[in-house]
Amino acid sequence: MIVSLTNIKTGSKVRVVRIRGGLGIRQRLSCLGIHPGDLIVLQKSGFMRGPVLVNIHGNQVALGRGVAAKILVEVEL
Amino acid sequence: MKFALVGQPNCGKSTIFNHVAGYKAITSNFPGKTVKYSISKMTFQGMISEIVDLPGSYSLTSFDLAELETRKYLLKEEIDVVINVIDASLLGRGLELTLQLLELNLPILICLNMIDEAEGKGININASELSRLLKVPVVTAVAHKGLGINELFEETFKMGQNPVKSQYLSFSKDVEQVIQHLIYHLKKKNYAQNFHITNRFLATKLLENDQYFIDEIKKINARFITTVTDYQHQLEQCRDRTSDVVISSERHHLSMDLYESVVTLSKPRIEIRHYLDNILMHPVFGYISLILVMYLFFHFVFYVGGLVEEPLLDFFYRLLPLIEERLGADSLLFYISSGVVQGLAGGIAIVLPYLFPFLLGLAFLEDLGYLPRIAYLMDTFLHRIGLHGKAIIPLILGYGCTVPAVMATRILESERDRFIASVLTTMVPCAARMTIIFGLVAFYLGPRAAFLVYILNIIVLAISGKILSSLMPEVTPGMIMEIPSYHIPTIKVLLSKVWLRMKEFIVIAWPLLIVGSIALSLLKHWHAESFINQLVAPITLLLGLPIAVGVTLIFGILRKELSMVMLVQALGVTEISTVMNATQIMTFTIFVLFYVPCAATIAVLIKEIGGKRTIETIIFTFFIAILLATATRLVY
């Protein structure tokens, strides 16, 4: 099932399928090591539509809601 | 010889730089603090060379201004050795930049920094294998402890004497083939020479749709772009992805392959700091901790400052009558020397007691790595005023000094965000204004009143942000920010940092305070200050302040501390509370807090956001100051 990063449970391990949005956001995410095919763990989801915190290759990255909504992921079973 | 430190943000470039250059570059634990390069001479075992600390750069395909600066520097300047610093605990990601550097065909050396951090995470790196695969020397180091620095520079000088140019690593066959075809066309046209780069580097950047190089090529030969787009299409067909993703994925896979061939994983060490975020970034406890941290910080500064301010002030005020006795109350010499004493007193007794604990506390929070956590916590609120979480970093730095804070807005991606953040930053009470709040409001009206000023300030910032962002509607790109691990800073680094920032006060502000005090003394001696006071009278009358305050407001534009230090002198009393009541003290403080940014800030604003916008900022802040100060007069 493919959903956006904002729609998954805290603590789930997911695989990035696609990044919606333009060149800018794709490249900025790729700089921090987030590419299609990568495994990420959703560590925290801020309350009040706050940002999400993910763990990617052992590094913590904070993503604003709007950015997280553009990352489509597949939940690993 | 000239060496350049290049690497991703927060990998320790400035720490290495400071080791060999003396503490000159501010280091902190958040990505992107170095926004412009620093350069210094260094001597190592009798050899002299120049070393450049470049802003951190995730990639050589650059967007933000700091990264662009790095790339420009790398391509333009003659650099003998590029020292590529990598945070060993993030090796996989760091190598993506390394692969791009290798394409530049320059003498390169790799420094695996924070190797202890990596081992703690269970990442054990075989450095000699990495060196063999990349065909460049690799040195391991723990820069903040000074380990490996000697070996690093031994290797660097060796490389400088016998330079070996780096070689690129090939991508997958099908992608590589497209790149080689484009290189063939580029070679015929000789474009790469215009930029002093290799054909290979230019080819990959063009395929990645790098705006800068595409625009430059368009300028030279617009028709060539069709050749480029042809090859971009070929790549897209190869992989069914856009060409930029194809290239970045190739680099990513290559890095991951390298990572896997040199790293053996072991069980990570369990450390308390890895669990800290469970509380400090918690949706509820995170905010409670934030308020607690701020409260403790505030009290620390107030307590330490108050402890020292009173006895010191007493001392200086006992000194004045003595001088008067010696020199005679009307002599010019008395006016000059009382100016000097009052300038000195203001610096020593009012400014320094608060400045030192404040800067120490700020340095501690910065180096610990707490700032990015605040950005995370504040993101949702900042969205409501049209910015995103990262904008909190310049705002927090603004509590230290507005000048570097305005420069720190470069970490924001959009020009509009940078403008709004710059305007808001100028309204954050910097250390100079903090001394006014503490030395005047807290000292005479109590700490609660001072706290009120800070709360009011934050509310005003939020409303101003909202107004500005609705005047310039644009969707902010959203926060994408690394949250680094916590580091306990060493006392030595903290003190060096505080000293570097205090030096600014001692060297620039203090002389100004003294000159300002002398100038005011002379104005008084010649009875000229009433002329200036008359000019400012419309404002002072509106705000219900003593007319004599006028002249301090003018001087305050030079340095904000001047307003307060000279207040004592302008009013001709030692105890301000005898001539100004609580309302007047509060009104004065609120006005000084917001009105016109200081001269140094105006200069940096012109550089960062342009002259027209700077004038808009000055008018905007002045308007807010008048409005709020009038309200304070009526309400407080």
HADDOCK unambig.tbl for C-alpha pairs under 7 A between the chains (distance, minus, plus):
assign (segid A and resid 31 and name CA) (segid B and resid 58 and name CA) 5.46 0.50 0.50
assign (segid A and resid 31 and name CA) (segid B and resid 59 and name CA) 6.30 0.50 0.50
assign (segid A and resid 33 and name CA) (segid B and resid 93 and name CA) 5.87 0.50 0.50
assign (segid A and resid 35 and name CA) (segid B and resid 249 and name CA) 6.98 0.50 0.50
assign (segid A and resid 46 and name CA) (segid B and resid 283 and name CA) 5.95 0.50 0.50
assign (segid A and resid 47 and name CA) (segid B and resid 283 and name CA) 5.91 0.50 0.50
assign (segid A and resid 48 and name CA) (segid B and resid 380 and name CA) 6.98 0.50 0.50
assign (segid A and resid 49 and name CA) (segid B and resid 380 and name CA) 6.47 0.50 0.50
assign (segid A and resid 50 and name CA) (segid B and resid 379 and name CA) 6.36 0.50 0.50
assign (segid A and resid 50 and name CA) (segid B and resid 380 and name CA) 4.54 0.50 0.50
assign (segid A and resid 51 and name CA) (segid B and resid 376 and name CA) 6.74 0.50 0.50
assign (segid A and resid 51 and name CA) (segid B and resid 379 and name CA) 6.58 0.50 0.50
assign (segid A and resid 51 and name CA) (segid B and resid 380 and name CA) 6.82 0.50 0.50
assign (segid A and resid 60 and name CA) (segid B and resid 482 and name CA) 6.06 0.50 0.50
assign (segid A and resid 60 and name CA) (segid B and resid 483 and name CA) 5.21 0.50 0.50
assign (segid A and resid 60 and name CA) (segid B and resid 484 and name CA) 6.82 0.50 0.50
assign (segid A and resid 61 and name CA) (segid B and resid 481 and name CA) 5.63 0.50 0.50
assign (segid A and resid 61 and name CA) (segid B and resid 482 and name CA) 4.37 0.50 0.50
assign (segid A and resid 61 and name CA) (segid B and resid 483 and name CA) 5.42 0.50 0.50
assign (segid A and resid 62 and name CA) (segid B and resid 376 and name CA) 6.65 0.50 0.50
assign (segid A and resid 62 and name CA) (segid B and resid 480 and name CA) 5.90 0.50 0.50
assign (segid A and resid 62 and name CA) (segid B and resid 481 and name CA) 5.18 0.50 0.50
assign (segid A and resid 62 and name CA) (segid B and resid 482 and name CA) 6.11 0.50 0.50
assign (segid A and resid 62 and name CA) (segid B and resid 483 and name CA) 6.57 0.50 0.50
assign (segid A and resid 63 and name CA) (segid B and resid 479 and name CA) 5.40 0.50 0.50
assign (segid A and resid 63 and name CA) (segid B and resid 480 and name CA) 4.79 0.50 0.50
assign (segid A and resid 63 and name CA) (segid B and resid 481 and name CA) 6.57 0.50 0.50
assign (segid A and resid 64 and name CA) (segid B and resid 478 and name CA) 5.28 0.50 0.50
assign (segid A and resid 64 and name CA) (segid B and resid 479 and name CA) 4.62 0.50 0.50
assign (segid A and resid 64 and name CA) (segid B and resid 480 and name CA) 6.54 0.50 0.50
assign (segid A and resid 66 and name CA) (segid B and resid 478 and name CA) 6.11 0.50 0.50
assign (segid A and resid 67 and name CA) (segid B and resid 478 and name CA) 5.92 0.50 0.50
